[in-house]
């Protein structure tokens, strides 16, 4: 089965620009027809679906490259896949902690602000305060 970029875009949910980018960085290598149009095979479609899901879960391009290589390697060790995933989970957990701290700070500032006609605003004071080291 040969597909054009529009059909692949519909089936993967990826924008054509993203598909072209993945081609530019070597994640997929569609064929070219006599008019130099991209021709995607079933394997390209599967790779793009894989990449779409992996990116949707927040994996970096480098992680996606490594995961895709492992996906295509029948002699892979699942421990390598798990290592990449666990490293990514640690990054997500660190981001969650950072987001919780941001939420606490903003919630406190919002509670402190009267939100009335007076110019005094604890939110602006909080944003302009020097950072304690």
DSSP file (Angstrom, degrees, kcal/mol; ACC not computed):
  #  RESIDUE AA STRUCTURE BP1 BP2  ACC     N-H-->O    O-->H-N    N-H-->O    O-->H-N    TCO  KAPPA ALPHA  PHI   PSI    X-CA   Y-CA   Z-CA
    1    1 A X              0   0    0      0, 0.0     2,-0.4     0, 0.0    41,-0.4   0.000 360.0 360.0 360.0 128.6    0.0    0.0    0.0
    2    2 A X        -     0   0    0     39,-0.1     2,-0.3    40,-0.1    39,-0.2  -0.949 360.0-173.4-114.5 132.3    1.4    3.4   -1.0
    3    3 A X  B     -A   40   0A   0     37,-2.8    37,-3.3    -2,-0.4     2,-0.2  -0.903  18.2-131.4-124.7 150.0    0.0    6.6    0.6
    4    4 A X     >  -     0   0    0     -2,-0.3     4,-2.3    35,-0.2     5,-0.2  -0.461  39.2 -97.6 -90.7 174.1    0.6   10.3    0.0
    5    5 A X  H  > S+     0   0    0     33,-0.3     4,-2.4     1,-0.2     5,-0.1   0.832 122.2  55.2 -64.6 -33.0    1.4   12.7    2.8
    6    6 A X  H  > S+     0   0    0      2,-0.2     4,-2.1     1,-0.2    -1,-0.2   0.915 109.7  45.9 -65.0 -43.4   -2.2   13.9    3.1
    7    7 A X  H  > S+     0   0    0      2,-0.2     4,-2.2     1,-0.2    -2,-0.2   0.903 113.6  49.3 -66.0 -41.1   -3.5   10.3    3.6
    8    8 A X  H  X S+     0   0    0     -4,-2.3     4,-2.1     1,-0.2     6,-0.4   0.899 108.6  53.8 -64.7 -40.1   -0.8    9.6    6.1
    9    9 A X  H  X S+     0   0    0     -4,-2.4     4,-2.1    -5,-0.2     5,-0.4   0.924 110.1  46.8 -59.9 -45.7   -1.6   12.8    7.9
   10   10 A X  H  < S+     0   0    0     -4,-2.1    -1,-0.2     1,-0.2    -2,-0.2   0.904 115.0  46.0 -62.2 -42.2   -5.3   11.8    8.2
   11   11 A X  H  < S+     0   0    0     -4,-2.2    -1,-0.2     1,-0.2    -2,-0.2   0.766 122.2  34.6 -76.6 -25.6   -4.4    8.3    9.4
   12   12 A X  H  < S-     0   0    0     -4,-2.1    -2,-0.2     2,-0.2    -1,-0.2   0.672  97.5-127.7-100.9 -20.1   -1.8    9.3   12.0
   13   13 A X     <  +     0   0    0     -4,-2.1     2,-0.3     1,-0.3    -3,-0.2   0.539  67.2 130.9  80.6   6.1   -3.3   12.6   13.2
   14   14 A X        -     0   0    0     -5,-0.4    -1,-0.3    -6,-0.4    -2,-0.2  -0.697  62.0-115.3 -92.2 144.2    0.1   14.3   12.5
   15   15 A X     >  -     0   0    0     -2,-0.3     4,-2.1     1,-0.1     3,-0.4  -0.453  24.9-117.4 -72.2 151.7    0.3   17.5   10.5
   16   16 A X  H  > S+     0   0    0      1,-0.2     4,-2.7     2,-0.2     5,-0.2   0.867 116.3  58.1 -57.3 -37.2    2.1   17.3    7.1
   17   17 A X  H  > S+     0   0    0      1,-0.2     4,-2.1     2,-0.2    -1,-0.2   0.897 106.5  47.8 -60.6 -40.8    4.7   19.7    8.5
   18   18 A X  H  > S+     0   0    0     -3,-0.4     4,-2.7     2,-0.2    -1,-0.2   0.903 110.5  51.2 -66.5 -41.9    5.5   17.3   11.3
   19   19 A X  H  X S+     0   0    0     -4,-2.1     4,-1.8     2,-0.2    -2,-0.2   0.919 110.6  48.6 -61.7 -44.0    5.7   14.4    9.0
   20   20 A X  H  X S+     0   0    0     -4,-2.7     4,-2.8     2,-0.2    -1,-0.2   0.892 110.5  52.2 -63.3 -38.7    8.1   16.3    6.8
   21   21 A X  H  X S+     0   0    0     -4,-2.1     4,-2.1     2,-0.2    -2,-0.2   0.933 107.1  51.4 -62.3 -46.1   10.2   17.3    9.9
   22   22 A X  H  <>S+     0   0    0     -4,-2.7     5,-2.5     1,-0.2     6,-1.1   0.852 111.8  48.4 -60.4 -33.3   10.4   13.6   10.9
   23   23 A X  H ><5S+     0   0    0     -4,-1.8     3,-1.6     4,-0.2    -2,-0.2   0.932 108.1  54.0 -68.8 -45.5   11.6   12.9    7.4
   24   24 A X  H 3<5S+     0   0    0     -4,-2.8    -2,-0.2     1,-0.3    -1,-0.2   0.848 111.3  44.9 -58.3 -35.7   14.2   15.7    7.6
   25   25 A X  T 3<5S-     0   0    0     -4,-2.1    -1,-0.3    -5,-0.1    -2,-0.2   0.360 119.4-109.8 -94.6   7.3   15.7   14.4   10.8
   26   26 A X  T < 5S+     0   0    0     -3,-1.6    -3,-0.2     2,-0.3    -2,-0.1   0.622  82.0 123.2  84.0  15.0   15.7   10.8    9.5
   27   27 A X  S   <S+     0   0    0     -5,-2.5     2,-0.3    -6,-0.2    -4,-0.2   0.826  83.7  20.7 -77.8 -30.3   13.0    9.2   11.6
   28   28 A X        -     0   0    0     -6,-1.1    -2,-0.3    -9,-0.1     2,-0.3  -0.973  64.1-162.3-132.9 151.9   11.1    8.1    8.5
   29   29 A X        -     0   0    0     -2,-0.3    15,-0.1    -3,-0.1    -6,-0.0  -0.661  14.8-171.0-134.7  78.2   12.3    7.7    4.9
   30   30 A X        -     0   0    0     -2,-0.3    10,-0.2     1,-0.1     2,-0.0  -0.277  26.5-110.7 -66.7 156.9    9.5    7.6    2.4
   31   31 A X  E     -B   39   0B   0      8,-2.1     8,-2.6     7,-0.0     2,-0.4  -0.272  26.4-128.9 -74.7 170.8   10.1    6.7   -1.1
   32   32 A X  E     -B   38   0B   0      6,-0.2     6,-0.2    -2,-0.0     2,-0.1  -0.987  15.0-142.7-124.0 136.9    9.9    9.3   -3.9
   33   33 A X    >   -     0   0    0      4,-2.3     3,-2.2    -2,-0.4     6,-0.0  -0.217  43.2 -82.5 -86.2-175.0    7.8    8.8   -7.1
   34   34 A X  T 3  S+     0   0    0      1,-0.3    -1,-0.1     2,-0.1    -2,-0.0   0.721 133.4  50.9 -64.1 -21.0    8.8   10.0  -10.6
   35   35 A X  T 3  S-     0   0    0      2,-0.1    -1,-0.3     3,-0.0     3,-0.1   0.294 120.1-110.1 -96.2   8.6    7.5   13.5   -9.8
   36   36 A X    <   +     0   0    0     -3,-2.2     2,-0.2     1,-0.3    -2,-0.1   0.666  69.6 146.9  69.9  20.3    9.5   13.6   -6.5
   37   37 A X        -     0   0    0      1,-0.1    -4,-2.3   -33,-0.0    -1,-0.3  -0.610  56.4-102.0 -81.1 147.0    6.3   13.3   -4.4
   38   38 A X  E     -B   32   0B   0     -2,-0.2     2,-0.5    -6,-0.2   -33,-0.3  -0.466  33.1-164.0 -68.4 137.7    6.6   11.4   -1.1
   39   39 A X  E     -B   31   0B   0     -8,-2.6    -8,-2.1    -2,-0.2     2,-0.4  -0.971   7.5-156.1-125.6 114.0    5.2    7.9   -1.2
   40   40 A X  B     -A    3   0A   0    -37,-3.3   -37,-2.8    -2,-0.5     2,-0.2  -0.748   4.0-153.5 -96.0 134.7    4.7    6.3    2.2
   41   41 A X     >  -     0   0    0     -2,-0.4     4,-2.1   -39,-0.2     3,-0.2  -0.445  36.5 -96.7 -94.5 173.2    4.6    2.6    2.8
   42   42 A X  H  > S+     0   0    0    -41,-0.4     4,-2.3     1,-0.2     5,-0.2   0.878 125.7  55.1 -57.1 -39.7    2.8    0.6    5.5
   43   43 A X  H  > S+     0   0    0      1,-0.2     4,-2.2     2,-0.2    -1,-0.2   0.884 106.3  50.8 -64.0 -38.0    6.0    0.5    7.5
   44   44 A X  H  > S+     0   0    0      2,-0.2     4,-2.4     1,-0.2    -1,-0.2   0.909 108.9  52.2 -63.9 -41.4    6.3    4.3    7.3
   45   45 A X  H  X S+     0   0    0     -4,-2.1     4,-2.3     1,-0.2    -2,-0.2   0.922 109.6  48.6 -60.4 -45.4    2.7    4.6    8.5
   46   46 A X  H  X S+     0   0    0     -4,-2.3     4,-2.5     1,-0.2    -1,-0.2   0.901 110.9  50.6 -63.3 -41.2    3.4    2.3   11.5
   47   47 A X  H  X S+     0   0    0     -4,-2.2     4,-2.8     1,-0.2    -1,-0.2   0.910 110.8  49.1 -62.2 -42.1    6.5    4.3   12.4
   48   48 A X  H  X S+     0   0    0     -4,-2.4     4,-2.5     2,-0.2    -2,-0.2   0.875 110.5  49.7 -68.3 -37.1    4.6    7.6   12.3
   49   49 A X  H  X S+     0   0    0     -4,-2.3     4,-2.3     2,-0.2    -1,-0.2   0.931 112.0  49.6 -63.5 -44.9    1.8    6.2   14.5
   50   50 A X  H  X S+     0   0    0     -4,-2.5     4,-2.7     1,-0.2    -2,-0.2   0.934 112.7  46.7 -57.0 -49.0    4.5    5.0   16.9
   51   51 A X  H  X S+     0   0    0     -4,-2.8     4,-2.9     1,-0.2     5,-0.3   0.887 109.8  53.7 -63.5 -40.3    6.2    8.4   16.9
   52   52 A X  H  X S+     0   0    0     -4,-2.5     4,-2.0     2,-0.2    -1,-0.2   0.921 112.6  43.6 -60.8 -44.6    2.8   10.2   17.4
   53   53 A X  H  X S+     0   0    0     -4,-2.3     4,-1.2     2,-0.2    -2,-0.2   0.919 114.7  48.8 -67.3 -44.4    2.0    8.1   20.4
   54   54 A X  H  <>S+     0   0    0     -4,-2.7     5,-2.1     1,-0.2     3,-0.5   0.919 113.7  46.1 -63.3 -44.0    5.5    8.4   21.9
   55   55 A X  H ><5S+     0   0    0     -4,-2.9     3,-1.8     1,-0.2    -1,-0.2   0.875 107.4  58.7 -66.1 -36.5    5.6   12.2   21.4
   56   56 A X  H 3<5S+     0   0    0     -4,-2.0    -1,-0.2    -5,-0.3    -2,-0.2   0.780 104.0  52.1 -61.8 -26.3    2.1   12.4   22.9
   57   57 A X  T 3<5S-     0   0    0     -4,-1.2    -1,-0.3    -3,-0.5    -2,-0.2   0.358 125.2-105.4 -91.1   3.9    3.5   10.8   26.0
   58   58 A X  T < 5 +     0   0    0     -3,-1.8    -3,-0.2     1,-0.3    -2,-0.1   0.544  63.7 155.8  89.6   7.5    6.2   13.4   26.1
   59   59 A X      < -     0   0    0     -5,-2.1    -1,-0.3     1,-0.1    -2,-0.0  -0.419  43.3-117.5 -65.6 143.3    9.2   11.5   24.9
   60   60 A X     >  -     0   0    0      1,-0.1     4,-2.8    -2,-0.1     5,-0.2  -0.241  25.2-105.4 -72.1 167.7   11.9   13.7   23.4
   61   61 A X  H  > S+     0   0    0      2,-0.2     4,-2.6     1,-0.2     5,-0.2   0.915 124.0  51.4 -60.4 -42.6   13.0   13.3   19.8
   62   62 A X  H  > S+     0   0    0      2,-0.2     4,-2.2     1,-0.2    -1,-0.2   0.914 110.7  47.8 -62.7 -41.9   16.2   11.6   20.9
   63   63 A X  H  > S+     0   0    0      2,-0.2     4,-3.3     1,-0.2     5,-0.2   0.916 111.2  51.6 -62.6 -42.0   14.1    9.2   23.1
   64   64 A X  H  X S+     0   0    0     -4,-2.8     4,-2.9     2,-0.2     5,-0.2   0.900 108.4  51.2 -61.2 -40.8   11.8    8.5   20.1
   65   65 A X  H  X S+     0   0    0     -4,-2.6     4,-2.1     2,-0.2    -1,-0.2   0.931 113.8  44.3 -61.5 -45.2   14.8    7.8   17.9
   66   66 A X  H  X S+     0   0    0     -4,-2.2     4,-2.2     2,-0.2    -2,-0.2   0.918 115.1  47.8 -66.7 -43.4   16.1    5.3   20.5
   67   67 A X  H  X S+     0   0    0     -4,-3.3     4,-2.8     2,-0.2    -2,-0.2   0.901 111.3  50.8 -64.7 -40.7   12.7    3.7   21.1
   68   68 A X  H  X S+     0   0    0     -4,-2.9     4,-2.0    -5,-0.2    -1,-0.2   0.902 109.6  50.6 -64.3 -40.7   12.1    3.4   17.4
   69   69 A X  H  X S+     0   0    0     -4,-2.1     4,-0.7    -5,-0.2    -1,-0.2   0.908 113.1  46.1 -62.9 -41.0   15.5    1.7   16.9
   70   70 A X  H >< S+     0   0    0     -4,-2.2     3,-0.6     1,-0.2     6,-0.3   0.892 109.2  55.5 -68.1 -39.1   14.6   -0.7   19.7
   71   71 A X  H 3< S+     0   0    0     -4,-2.8    -2,-0.2     1,-0.2    -1,-0.2   0.881 111.8  43.7 -58.2 -39.5   11.1   -1.3   18.2
   72   72 A X  H 3< S+     0   0    0     -4,-2.0     2,-0.9    -5,-0.2    -1,-0.2   0.589  96.4  88.0 -84.1 -11.0   12.7   -2.3   14.9
   73   73 A X    X<  -     0   0    0     -4,-0.7     3,-1.8    -3,-0.6    -1,-0.1  -0.790  57.2-168.3 -95.8 105.2   15.4   -4.5   16.6
   74   74 A X  T 3  S+     0   0    0     -2,-0.9    -1,-0.2     1,-0.3    -4,-0.1   0.685  88.1  54.1 -64.9 -18.3   14.1   -8.0   17.0
   75   75 A X  T 3  S+     0   0    0     -3,-0.1    -1,-0.3     2,-0.1    -5,-0.0   0.196  83.8 134.2-100.4  16.2   17.0   -8.8   19.3
   76   76 A X    <   -     0   0    0     -3,-1.8     2,-0.5    -6,-0.3    -6,-0.0  -0.106  56.5-124.9 -62.5 161.1   16.4   -5.9   21.6
   77   77 A X    >>  -     0   0    0      1,-0.1     3,-1.5     0, 0.0     4,-0.9  -0.948   9.1-143.4-105.9 126.6   16.5   -6.2   25.4
   78   78 A X  H 3> S+     0   0    0     -2,-0.5     4,-2.5     1,-0.3     5,-0.2   0.739  97.4  72.4 -63.7 -18.9   13.3   -4.9   27.0
   79   79 A X  H 3> S+     0   0    0      1,-0.2     4,-2.4     2,-0.2    -1,-0.3   0.853  93.2  54.4 -63.5 -32.7   15.5   -3.5   29.8
   80   80 A X  H <> S+     0   0    0     -3,-1.5     4,-1.9     2,-0.2    -1,-0.2   0.908 109.4  46.8 -65.7 -41.2   16.7   -0.8   27.4
   81   81 A X  H  X S+     0   0    0     -4,-0.9     4,-2.3     1,-0.2    -2,-0.2   0.917 112.6  49.8 -64.9 -43.6   13.2    0.2   26.7
   82   82 A X  H  X S+     0   0    0     -4,-2.5     4,-3.2     1,-0.2     5,-0.2   0.882 107.2  54.7 -64.5 -38.5   12.3    0.2   30.4
   83   83 A X  H  X S+     0   0    0     -4,-2.4     4,-2.3     2,-0.2    -1,-0.2   0.926 109.8  46.4 -60.4 -45.4   15.4    2.3   31.2
   84   84 A X  H  X S+     0   0    0     -4,-1.9     4,-2.0     1,-0.2    -2,-0.2   0.921 115.0  47.6 -62.0 -43.9   14.3    5.0   28.7
   85   85 A X  H  X S+     0   0    0     -4,-2.3     4,-2.6     2,-0.2    -2,-0.2   0.914 111.3  49.3 -66.0 -44.0   10.8    4.9   30.1
   86   86 A X  H  X S+     0   0    0     -4,-3.2     4,-2.1     2,-0.2    -1,-0.2   0.892 109.9  51.6 -64.4 -38.7   11.9    5.1   33.7
   87   87 A X  H  X S+     0   0    0     -4,-2.3     4,-1.7    -5,-0.2    -1,-0.2   0.914 111.1  48.5 -61.8 -42.1   14.2    8.0   33.0
   88   88 A X  H  X S+     0   0    0     -4,-2.0     4,-2.3     1,-0.2    -2,-0.2   0.896 108.3  53.9 -65.4 -40.3   11.2    9.8   31.3
   89   89 A X  H  X S+     0   0    0     -4,-2.6     4,-2.7     1,-0.2    -1,-0.2   0.896 106.1  53.0 -60.4 -40.0    9.0    9.0   34.3
   90   90 A X  H  X S+     0   0    0     -4,-2.1     4,-2.0     1,-0.2    -1,-0.2   0.896 109.0  49.6 -61.9 -40.0   11.6   10.6   36.6
   91   91 A X  H  X S+     0   0    0     -4,-1.7     4,-2.0     2,-0.2    -2,-0.2   0.903 111.2  49.1 -65.3 -41.0   11.5   13.8   34.4
   92   92 A X  H  X S+     0   0    0     -4,-2.3     4,-2.4     2,-0.2    -2,-0.2   0.920 109.8  51.5 -63.4 -44.4    7.7   13.8   34.5
   93   93 A X  H  X S+     0   0    0     -4,-2.7     4,-2.0     1,-0.2    -1,-0.2   0.883 108.9  50.8 -62.2 -38.8    7.7   13.4   38.3
   94   94 A X  H  X S+     0   0    0     -4,-2.0     4,-2.2     2,-0.2    -1,-0.2   0.894 110.2  49.9 -64.6 -39.4   10.1   16.4   38.6
   95   95 A X  H  X S+     0   0    0     -4,-2.0     4,-2.8     2,-0.2    -2,-0.2   0.889 107.9  53.6 -65.7 -38.7    7.8   18.5   36.5
   96   96 A X  H  X S+     0   0    0     -4,-2.4     4,-2.5     2,-0.2    -2,-0.2   0.922 108.8  49.1 -61.4 -44.2    4.8   17.5   38.6
   97   97 A X  H  X S+     0   0    0     -4,-2.0     4,-2.1     2,-0.2    -2,-0.2   0.921 112.2  48.4 -61.0 -44.5    6.7   18.7   41.7
   98   98 A X  H  X S+     0   0    0     -4,-2.2     4,-2.3     1,-0.2    -2,-0.2   0.908 111.9  49.2 -62.0 -42.4    7.6   22.0   40.0
   99   99 A X  H  X S+     0   0    0     -4,-2.8     4,-2.5     2,-0.2    -2,-0.2   0.876 109.3  52.2 -65.9 -37.6    4.0   22.4   38.9
  100  100 A X  H  X S+     0   0    0     -4,-2.5     4,-2.5     2,-0.2    -1,-0.2   0.910 109.9  48.9 -64.6 -41.3    2.7   21.8   42.4
  101  101 A X  H  X S+     0   0    0     -4,-2.1     4,-2.4     2,-0.2    -2,-0.2   0.910 111.5  49.5 -64.4 -41.8    5.1   24.4   43.8
  102  102 A X  H  X S+     0   0    0     -4,-2.3     4,-2.7     2,-0.2     5,-0.3   0.917 110.7  50.8 -60.7 -43.6    3.9   26.9   41.2
  103  103 A X  H  X S+     0   0    0     -4,-2.5     4,-2.6     1,-0.2     5,-0.2   0.917 110.3  48.8 -61.1 -45.3    0.3   26.1   42.0
  104  104 A X  H  X S+     0   0    0     -4,-2.5     4,-2.3     2,-0.2    -1,-0.2   0.928 113.2  46.8 -61.4 -46.0    0.9   26.7   45.7
  105  105 A X  H  X S+     0   0    0     -4,-2.4     4,-2.5     2,-0.2    -2,-0.2   0.941 115.5  44.3 -62.6 -48.9    2.7   30.0   45.2
  106  106 A X  H  X S+     0   0    0     -4,-2.7     4,-2.6     1,-0.2    -1,-0.2   0.882 112.4  52.4 -66.2 -37.7    0.1   31.3   42.8
  107  107 A X  H  X S+     0   0    0     -4,-2.6     4,-2.2    -5,-0.3    -1,-0.2   0.930 110.5  48.2 -62.5 -44.9   -2.8   30.2   45.0
  108  108 A X  H  X S+     0   0    0     -4,-2.3     4,-2.1    -5,-0.2    -2,-0.2   0.933 113.3  47.2 -60.5 -47.4   -1.3   31.9   48.0
  109  109 A X  H  X S+     0   0    0     -4,-2.5     4,-1.3     1,-0.2    14,-0.2   0.897 111.4  51.0 -62.5 -40.3   -0.8   35.1   46.0
  110  110 A X  H  < S+     0   0    0     -4,-2.6    -1,-0.2     1,-0.2    -2,-0.2   0.886 110.3  49.2 -65.5 -38.4   -4.3   35.0   44.6
  111  111 A X  H  < S+     0   0    0     -4,-2.2    -1,-0.2     1,-0.2    -2,-0.2   0.889 110.1  51.9 -66.1 -38.9   -5.8   34.6   48.1
  112  112 A X  H  < S+     0   0    0     -4,-2.1     2,-0.4    -5,-0.2    -1,-0.2   0.741  93.1  87.2 -70.6 -23.7   -3.7   37.5   49.4
  113  113 A X     <  -     0   0    0     -4,-1.3     8,-0.1    -3,-0.2     7,-0.0  -0.654  65.1-155.3 -84.0 128.1   -4.9   39.8   46.6
  114  114 A X        -     0   0    0     -2,-0.4    -1,-0.1     6,-0.3     3,-0.1   0.793  21.2-147.0 -70.7 -27.9   -8.2   41.7   47.4
  115  115 A X        +     0   0    0      1,-0.1     2,-0.1     3,-0.1     6,-0.1   0.849  54.3 121.9  65.0  33.7   -8.9   42.1   43.7
  116  116 A X  S    S-     0   0    0      2,-0.2    -1,-0.1     0, 0.0    -2,-0.0  -0.231  81.9 -74.7-112.0-158.4  -10.6   45.4   44.2
  117  117 A X  S    S+     0   0    0     -2,-0.1     2,-0.1    -3,-0.1    -2,-0.0   0.570  95.0 103.2 -80.8  -9.4  -10.1   49.0   43.0
  118  118 A X  S    S-     0   0    0      1,-0.1    -2,-0.2     2,-0.1    -3,-0.1  -0.414  72.8-133.0 -74.6 150.4   -7.0   49.7   45.2
  119  119 A X  S    S+     0   0    0     -2,-0.1     2,-0.2     2,-0.0    -1,-0.1   0.714  74.8 107.0 -76.7 -19.4   -3.6   49.6   43.5
  120  120 A X        +     0   0    0      4,-0.0     2,-0.4     1,-0.0    -6,-0.3  -0.424  46.2 173.8 -63.5 125.0   -2.0   47.5   46.2
  121  121 A X     >  -     0   0    0     -2,-0.2     4,-2.1     1,-0.1     3,-0.2  -0.882  27.8-165.8-141.3 106.7   -1.5   44.0   44.7
  122  122 A X  H  > S+     0   0    0     -2,-0.4     4,-2.6     1,-0.2     5,-0.2   0.774  92.0  61.7 -59.8 -26.4    0.3   41.2   46.5
  123  123 A X  H  > S+     0   0    0    -14,-0.2     4,-2.2     2,-0.2    -1,-0.2   0.958 107.1  42.3 -64.8 -49.3    0.5   39.3   43.2
  124  124 A X  H  > S+     0   0    0     -3,-0.2     4,-1.6     2,-0.2    -2,-0.2   0.886 115.0  51.1 -65.3 -38.4    2.6   42.0   41.6
  125  125 A X  H  X S+     0   0    0     -4,-2.1     4,-0.9     1,-0.2    -1,-0.2   0.917 110.8  49.5 -62.7 -42.1    4.7   42.4   44.8
  126  126 A X  H  < S+     0   0    0     -4,-2.6     3,-0.4     1,-0.2    -2,-0.2   0.878 110.9  48.7 -64.5 -38.5    5.3   38.6   44.8
  127  127 A X  H  < S+     0   0    0     -4,-2.2    -1,-0.2     1,-0.2    -2,-0.2   0.792 115.7  44.0 -71.6 -27.7    6.3   38.6   41.2
  128  128 A X  H  < S+     0   0    0     -4,-1.6    -1,-0.2    -5,-0.2    -2,-0.2   0.499  88.0 113.5 -96.7  -3.6    8.7   41.5   41.7
  129  129 A X  S  < S-     0   0    0     -4,-0.9     2,-0.1    -3,-0.4    -3,-0.0  -0.335  74.5-104.9 -69.1 147.8   10.3   40.3   45.0
  130  130 A X        -     0   0    0      1,-0.1     2,-0.4    -2,-0.0    -1,-0.1  -0.421  37.8-108.7 -70.2 148.8   13.9   39.3   45.0
  131  131 A X        -     0   0    0     -2,-0.1     2,-0.4     1,-0.0    -1,-0.1  -0.636  27.0-128.9 -81.4 131.0   14.6   35.6   45.1
  132  132 A X              0   0    0     -2,-0.4    -1,-0.0     1,-0.1    -3,-0.0  -0.638 360.0 360.0 -77.8 132.9   16.0   34.3   48.4
  133  133 A X              0   0    0     -2,-0.4    -1,-0.1     0, 0.0    -2,-0.0   0.411 360.0 360.0-106.0 360.0   19.1   32.3   48.0
